[in-house]
Amino acid sequence: MNKNLNELLAQRNLPPLKSREEMLDILCREEYGFLPPEPTELKFTVEEKCIPNFCAGNAVANRVTAHCVINGKEFSFPFIAVIPTKEGKHPFFIHINFRPDVPDRYMPTEELVDNGFAVLSLYYNDITSDGGDFTNGLAGVLFENGKRGAEDAGKIAMWAWAAQRVMDYAQTLPCLDLDCAVVCGHSRLGKTALFTAATDTRFKFAYSNDSGCSGDALARGTTGETVEQIVDRFPFWFCENYKKYVKNESAMPYDQHYLLASIAPRFVCVGSASKDWWADPVSQFMTCVAASPAFENGFVCDDRLPQVDDKYFDGNIGYQMREGLHYFSRKDWNRLIEFVNKHR
Ligand code: GCU
């Protein structure tokens, strides 16, 4: 690592990296809450070919329902599994999705299939609402009267838990390449994708698009969204403990580099957008720099702050900056495909 970036990193005053176990324990206790327990029973029902003639016959789209028993109560949720019809084992994305539709303008399904990938898409509101009500969906089976303890799961941890159940389903399909499982998402769901992979080693790759504050951007020294701003509007994404760090980032026993580092020795790629000042591309980039030592093949980049169209894909941590605002574009997906193909 070069001098310039090392100096910039020193200014952030970050706590040193620890073992994966210690970092995950801190992240759960202080920020996201602990994952809900694994279901004691889990089965899947499948409605085959729920979209007729999908992808001109190059893939089938099946609607799957996961039926879980958790805390002695039943909870189920649907997702869509798009599987290429071509012979062989397919690498696959688990996409934690803002929208229920497949295909969708935010998930170029046919192009993903054309590139040889299967895609399993879960709609986050099918798990539990994106709001402060903890009595519905998965939250409703976890907590009596919607009351949580200080370290109990926030909504991000619940969506991550569901992505892990989709991975349980993927493991039942012989046509998927389990050595090439990618979890991805945009923004709040990019934060979720990182937490999913950090806590579950079955994912070989994680990709977070524009996730920013409480995701891939360092809190210390950010010029974008702060802990205070995110906790003010979205306290329910996190555990109750996270409130302690409002206007008090320097007291955090960690920073977001722990999240990326917990994915080591696997692969993680950060996607940023040049005009997304709220997510703060520079702080996203510095997270990669700070997490790098946790990986055997760390972050390989130039000795300067990132610029539009920089793509650093050589190490186990990747970073790319796309021109433009806050969205998950085809360009982002294509760069994700490029990163995965380079390392699988
Ligand atoms: C808000 C929030 C961000 C979040 C984004 C999103 O802008 O402040 O932290 O990433 O919503 O999920 O779209």
Residues whose N, C-alpha, C, O or C-beta is under 5 A from the ligand:
A	BS01	GCU	H186 S187 R188 D210 S211 C213
